[in-house]
Amino acid sequence: MFTEKRIQPQLDVAGLRRGDYSDHYFANIYTILSRLIETGATFAHFGGKSPRIVPERIGDTPIGELIVEMQVFNRRAPRVLVGGVDVALAMLKAATGYYQDETFIPTFEDLEVLAVQDGTWTQYAGNPLEVQPVIKIRGRYRDFALLETPILGILTRVSRIATNVYQVLQVSNGKPVLFFPARFDLAEVQSADGYAYWLAIQRYNQDTGQAVRAQVSTDAQGRWWGGRGSGTIPHALIAAFMADSAAAMVAFAEHISITTPRILLADFNNDVTRDAQATLNAYWPRYREAYLAGDLENQRRWTLNGVRLDTSANMLDAALYDPTDKGVSPALVRAVRSALDCAYEGWGESGALLEVAQRYCQQVQIVVTGGFNRDRIERFESEQVPVDVYGVGSTFLQNDKSTNTDYTMDIVRVQIDGEWIDMAKVGRGASDNPHLKRVNLKNEVGYE
């Protein structure tokens, strides 16, 4: 809904068609219905008696050819930011059909599909008879029965992460929120996860008028929306420089493009104010020389853009004394802000250069990472802690009672002699969503 075009995900088409990603009971359904198509068996053949339809209406119904209406919905209250629909549609296009001998016969063009756009909200107030479907599929059930599991999986994951990200953005006051969960899950899910994050940012910007920029840590996280990973230094670089953070940052500035921000990871020695000031002390003479020469490129090269605090929760930084201030605490952030702002005082500058030095120190931003979640960010913001950027990791993957975003796919109606008849599980029923629109799988949906 933000780009007016659907993403084209990479799919294991052969695996989807074989049912490699399907709960095996769907393979049983596929086998049964396929055999019934071959034999032409009707409902009457099995002596069945429907408690919902009079016998004369369904006796000669060929079960294998049954046309159904399925709806896909979630029940996370009070609302969910929907994502993964484009991928689900791509799965339908790629793998709806059946095998005839060793040849796959695609039948996706026989489906009638309605879907919402990724980035749409669904609402839920606790009544499973009043849900808002994100996809409706009408067609011969045998042809897409194997796709229920992977469709639900992609919708569940992307929607959960997108909703989790959005909830964090709501309390961040428009400040950048970096996406750092790559190391906490399989590499194969990074493209979907990064897309969910991007989706949440687009929706947040649309809802609030903000202009938050999506910033991911791996290229794979940006694959579906055209983003690229970005980053600065890990602790390992400082270790390679024998714990000299300033020397590591000098090497970084010398060898990394000026388009990459210079951000010190400051907690290696558990003395962030000292290492932050030491880095500024190392950068300033080089910046000063470039400034006096009017060399804009080297001014960018030797500008310290930020200091990242990642102090472990069990550590009390050398600048602090109160044991309740362990980890990345408000007190630590304030101490670093003060140290950065006054670092120029030891440089002996005067006149115009003194003002330049002051601005040079004051423009350094503070990035905080390490265990940040919605509640902690909300606390920092309410206390007006001088944070400029938040980095969030595993909390975006949270999946518990409050964040569970599981989707369900139900047959709600069946077609008998051209008429749609209710056939939902008791306690469920066909529902509507005003955002559902007809989808042309052939022309609108693609995949790699």
C-alpha positions in Angstrom: 0.0 0.0 0.0 3.0 2.3 0.2 4.7 1.5 -3.1 1.6 0.5 -5.1 3.4 -2.7 -6.3 3.8 -6.1 -4.8 7.2 -7.5 -3.7 8.6 -10.5 -5.6 10.0 -12.9 -3.0 12.3 -15.8 -3.7 10.4 -19.0 -3.3 11.4 -22.7 -3.3 8.7 -23.4 -5.9 9.5 -27.1 -6.2 9.4 -27.6 -2.4 6.1 -25.8 -2.1 4.6 -28.0 -4.9 5.9 -31.1 -3.2 4.5 -30.1 0.2 7.9 -30.0 1.8 6.8 -27.0 4.0 3.3 -28.4 4.7 2.0 -30.2 7.8 1.7 -33.7 6.7 -2.0 -34.0 7.3 -2.5 -31.7 4.3 -0.5 -34.2 2.2 -3.1 -36.7 3.3 -5.9 -34.4 2.2 -4.2 -33.9 -1.2 -3.9 -37.7 -1.6 -7.5 -38.4 -0.7 -9.0 -35.7 -2.9 -6.7 -36.6 -5.8 -7.8 -40.2 -5.6 -11.5 -39.2 -5.4 -11.0 -37.1 -8.6 -9.6 -40.2 -10.3 -12.5 -42.4 -9.2 -15.2 -39.8 -9.5 -16.5 -40.7 -6.0 -19.4 -38.7 -4.8 -20.6 -37.9 -1.3 -23.3 -40.6 -1.6 -20.6 -43.2 -2.2 -19.5 -43.0 1.5 -23.0 -43.1 2.9 -22.5 -39.7 4.5 -25.2 -37.6 6.1 -24.5 -33.9 6.5 -26.1 -32.3 9.6 -26.3 -29.1 7.6 -27.5 -29.9 4.1 -30.4 -32.1 3.1 -29.2 -35.4 1.4 -30.8 -34.8 -2.0 -28.8 -31.6 -2.4 -25.4 -33.2 -2.0 -25.6 -36.9 -2.8 -24.0 -36.6 -6.2 -21.4 -34.0 -5.2 -17.9 -35.1 -6.4 -15.9 -34.5 -3.2 -12.6 -34.4 -5.0 -13.8 -31.5 -7.2 -15.2 -29.6 -4.2 -15.1 -25.8 -4.6 -14.6 -24.0 -1.3 -14.2 -20.5 0.1 -11.3 -20.2 2.6 -10.6 -17.2 4.8 -7.3 -16.4 6.4 -7.5 -14.3 9.6 -5.7 -13.6 12.9 -7.0 -12.9 16.4 -4.4 -10.6 18.0 -6.1 -7.9 19.9 -6.7 -5.1 19.6 -5.1 -4.8 16.1 -2.4 -6.2 13.8 -0.3 -4.6 11.2 -0.7 -7.1 8.3 2.4 -8.3 6.4 3.2 -11.3 4.3 0.2 -11.1 2.0 2.3 -10.5 -1.1 4.4 -13.6 -0.3 1.2 -15.7 0.4 -0.2 -14.6 -3.0 3.1 -15.5 -4.7 2.8 -19.0 -3.1 -0.7 -19.4 -4.5 0.5 -18.4 -8.0 3.6 -20.6 -7.8 2.1 -23.8 -6.4 -1.6 -24.0 -6.9 -2.2 -27.1 -9.1 -1.5 -30.8 -9.1 0.9 -33.4 -10.5 0.0 -35.5 -13.5 2.6 -38.2 -13.6 5.8 -36.1 -13.2 4.4 -32.9 -14.6 3.0 -30.1 -12.5 -0.3 -28.6 -13.9 -0.8 -25.1 -12.6 -4.3 -24.0 -11.9 -3.9 -20.7 -10.1 -5.9 -18.9 -12.8 -9.0 -20.9 -11.8 -8.9 -19.3 -8.3 -10.8 -16.3 -7.2 -8.7 -14.4 -4.7 -9.4 -11.4 -2.6 -6.7 -9.9 -0.4 -5.7 -6.8 1.6 -2.5 -4.9 1.0 0.5 -5.4 3.2 0.5 -2.5 5.7 -3.3 -2.7 6.4 -4.6 -2.9 10.0 -6.9 -5.6 11.1 -9.0 -5.2 14.3 -10.1 -7.9 16.8 -12.2 -7.5 19.9 -12.3 -11.1 21.1 -15.2 -12.6 19.1 -14.0 -15.3 16.6 -17.2 -14.9 14.7 -16.2 -11.3 14.0 -12.8 -11.4 12.4 -11.3 -9.4 9.5 -9.9 -11.8 6.9 -6.7 -10.7 5.1 -7.2 -13.3 2.2 -10.2 -15.1 0.8 -9.6 -18.0 -1.7 -12.3 -19.5 -3.7 -11.5 -22.6 -5.8 -11.0 -26.3 -6.0 -9.6 -27.1 -2.6 -7.4 -30.0 -3.7 -5.3 -27.7 -5.8 -4.1 -25.4 -2.9 -4.6 -27.6 0.2 -0.8 -28.1 0.5 -0.3 -24.3 0.9 -2.1 -23.7 4.1 1.0 -24.2 6.4 3.5 -22.0 4.5 0.8 -19.3 3.9 0.0 -19.1 7.6 3.7 -19.2 8.5 4.7 -16.2 6.4 1.6 -14.1 7.5 2.2 -15.0 11.1 5.8 -14.1 11.2 5.8 -10.9 9.2 2.6 -9.5 10.8 3.9 -10.3 14.3 7.3 -8.5 13.8 5.7 -5.6 11.9 3.2 -5.1 14.8 6.0 -5.4 17.4 8.1 -2.8 15.6 5.2 -0.4 15.2 4.6 -0.6 19.0 8.2 0.4 19.6 8.0 3.2 17.1 5.0 4.6 19.0 7.0 5.4 22.0 10.3 6.5 20.3 9.1 10.1 19.5 10.2 9.9 15.9 13.8 8.9 16.8 15.5 6.3 14.6 15.1 2.7 15.7 17.8 0.4 14.3 16.9 -3.2 13.4 19.3 -5.5 15.1 17.7 -9.0 15.5 19.6 -10.8 12.7 21.9 -12.7 15.1 19.0 -14.1 17.1 17.4 -16.3 14.4 18.1 -18.2 11.3 19.7 -16.4 8.4 17.0 -17.7 6.1 14.3 -15.4 7.8 16.2 -12.2 7.5 14.5 -11.0 4.3 11.0 -11.5 5.7 12.0 -9.9 9.1 13.6 -6.9 7.5 10.6 -6.4 5.3 8.3 -6.5 8.3 10.4 -3.8 10.0 10.3 -1.6 6.8 6.6 -2.1 6.6 6.1 -0.9 10.1 8.2 2.2 9.5 6.2 3.1 6.4 2.9 2.7 8.2 4.2 4.7 11.2 5.4 7.5 9.0 2.0 7.6 7.2 0.1 7.6 10.4 2.1 10.2 12.2 3.7 12.4 9.5 7.2 11.5 10.7 10.0 10.7 8.4 11.8 7.9 10.2 14.3 6.1 8.0 14.6 2.3 7.9 18.1 1.1 8.9 18.9 -2.6 8.9 22.1 -4.4 9.7 22.3 -6.9 6.8 21.7 -6.7 3.1 19.4 -9.7 3.3 17.1 -7.7 5.6 16.7 -5.1 2.8 16.3 -7.5 -0.1 12.5 -7.3 -0.5 12.2 -3.5 -0.3 15.5 -2.4 -1.9 17.4 -1.5 1.3 21.0 -2.2 2.2 22.6 -3.2 5.5 24.7 -0.6 7.3 26.9 -0.7 10.4 30.0 0.6 12.1 32.3 -1.4 14.3 32.0 -4.5 16.5 33.8 -5.1 19.8 36.1 -7.4 17.8 37.8 -4.5 16.0 38.6 -2.9 19.3 40.1 -6.1 20.6 42.2 -6.3 17.4 43.6 -2.9 18.4 44.5 -4.1 21.8 41.6 -2.3 23.5 42.5 1.1 22.1 39.1 2.3 21.0 40.4 5.6 19.6 43.0 3.8 17.4 40.4 1.5 16.1 38.2 4.4 15.2 41.1 6.2 13.4 41.6 3.1 11.3 37.9 3.0 10.6 37.9 6.6 9.4 41.0 6.0 7.2 39.7 2.9 5.4 35.9 3.1 5.4 33.9 5.3 3.0 32.8 8.7 4.3 29.2 7.6 3.5 29.3 5.3 6.5 28.8 7.1 9.8 31.6 7.1 12.3 30.1 5.6 15.4 32.2 4.5 18.3 31.2 1.3 20.2 32.3 2.8 23.5 31.8 0.2 26.2 34.7 -2.2 25.5 36.8 -1.0 28.5 33.7 -0.2 30.6 34.8 3.5 30.6 32.6 5.0 27.9 33.3 8.7 28.8 37.0 8.2 28.6 37.0 6.3 25.3 34.5 8.7 23.8 36.7 11.7 24.7 39.8 9.9 23.5 38.2 9.3 20.1 37.2 12.9 19.8 40.8 13.9 20.9 42.1 11.7 18.1 39.7 13.0 15.4 39.7 16.7 16.2 43.3 17.6 14.9 42.5 15.9 11.6 39.2 17.6 11.3 40.7 20.9 12.3 43.3 20.6 9.5 40.6 19.8 7.0 38.4 22.6 8.2 41.1 25.2 7.8 41.9 23.9 4.3 38.2 23.9 3.3 38.5 20.1 2.6 34.9 19.0 2.9 35.6 15.3 2.2 38.0 15.0 5.1 35.8 17.0 7.3 33.2 14.3 6.9 35.9 11.6 7.3 37.0 12.9 10.6 33.6 13.8 12.1 32.6 11.5 15.0 28.9 11.0 14.2 27.9 9.0 17.3 28.8 7.0 20.3 27.0 3.7 20.9 26.5 2.5 24.4 26.1 -1.3 24.8 27.2 -1.8 28.5 26.1 -5.2 29.9 23.3 -5.1 32.4 25.6 -6.5 35.1 28.3 -3.9 34.7 28.6 -0.5 36.3 30.5 1.9 34.1 33.7 3.5 35.5 32.1 6.9 35.4 29.2 6.0 37.8 29.0 5.0 41.5 25.3 4.0 42.1 24.9 0.3 41.7 21.3 0.8 40.5 22.8 2.5 37.3 24.3 -0.7 35.9 24.0 -1.3 32.1 22.9 1.4 29.7 21.2 3.6 32.3 19.8 7.1 32.1 22.6 8.2 34.3 25.2 6.7 31.9 23.7 8.4 28.9 23.6 11.8 30.7 27.3 11.3 31.8 28.3 10.6 28.2 26.3 13.6 26.9 28.1 15.9 29.3 31.5 14.4 28.5 31.0 14.8 24.8 29.7 18.4 25.1 32.7 19.6 27.1 35.5 17.5 25.3 36.6 20.6 23.4 37.7 22.4 26.6 41.0 20.6 26.6 41.9 21.5 23.0 43.1 25.0 23.7 41.1 26.6 20.9 40.0 30.2 20.8 38.0 32.6 18.7 36.1 31.1 15.7 37.8 27.8 16.1 36.4 27.5 19.7 32.9 27.8 18.3 33.7 25.2 15.6 35.0 22.9 18.3 32.0 23.3 20.5 29.6 22.5 17.6 31.9 19.6 16.6 31.4 18.0 20.1 27.7 18.8 20.5 26.7 17.2 17.2 27.9 13.8 18.3 24.8 11.6 18.7 24.2 8.9 21.4 23.0 5.5 20.2 21.9 3.0 22.9 21.6 -0.7 22.4 21.4 -3.8 24.6 18.1 -5.1 25.9 15.9 -2.2 24.7 12.2 -2.9 24.3 9.0 -0.8 24.2 8.7 -0.3 28.0 12.4 0.7 28.4 12.3 3.1 25.5 9.1 4.6 26.8 10.8 5.1 30.2 13.8 6.8 28.6 11.6 9.1 26.6 9.4 10.0 29.6 12.5 10.9 31.6 13.9 12.9 28.6 17.1 10.9 28.6 19.3 12.5 25.8 19.2 9.5 23.4 19.3 10.2 19.7 19.0 6.6 18.3 17.7 3.3 19.7 19.0 -0.1 18.6 16.6 -2.9 19.2 17.2 -6.6 18.7 15.5 -9.7 20.0 12.5 -7.9 21.4 11.2 -7.5 17.8 11.0 -11.3 17.6 8.9 -11.6 20.8 6.2 -14.2 20.6 4.2 -14.6 23.8 0.7 -14.2 25.0 0.6 -10.5 24.4 2.3 -10.5 21.0 1.0 -13.8 19.5 -0.2 -13.1 16.0 -1.0 -16.6 14.7 -3.2 -16.8 11.7 -5.9 -19.4 10.9 -7.2 -20.6 7.5 -10.7 -22.0 7.6 -13.1 -23.4 5.0 -16.2 -21.3 5.7 -18.4 -22.1 2.7 -18.7 -24.7 0.0 -20.2 -24.5 -3.4 -23.1 -26.9 -4.3 -24.7 -26.6 -7.7 -23.4 -23.0 -8.0 -24.7 -21.9 -4.6 -22.5 -21.0 -1.7 -23.5 -22.9 1.5 -22.1 -22.1 5.0 -19.7 -24.9 6.1 -17.5 -23.3 8.9 -16.4 -25.1 12.0 -18.8 -24.3 14.9 -17.8 -21.0 16.5 -16.4 -19.7 13.2 -18.1 -18.2 10.2 -17.6 -16.2 7.0 -16.6 -12.7 7.8 -15.8 -9.6 5.7 -13.1 -6.9 5.6 -13.7 -3.7 3.7 -10.0 -3.7 2.6 -10.3 -6.9 0.6 -9.8 -6.4 -3.1 -9.9 -8.8 -6.0 -6.3 -9.9 -7.0 -5.3 -10.9 -10.5 -2.7 -13.5 -9.7 -1.5 -13.7 -13.3 -0.8 -10.0 -13.8 -0.3 -8.6 -10.3 1.8 -11.2 -8.5 5.3 -12.4 -9.1 8.1 -14.3 -7.5 11.7 -15.4 -8.2 
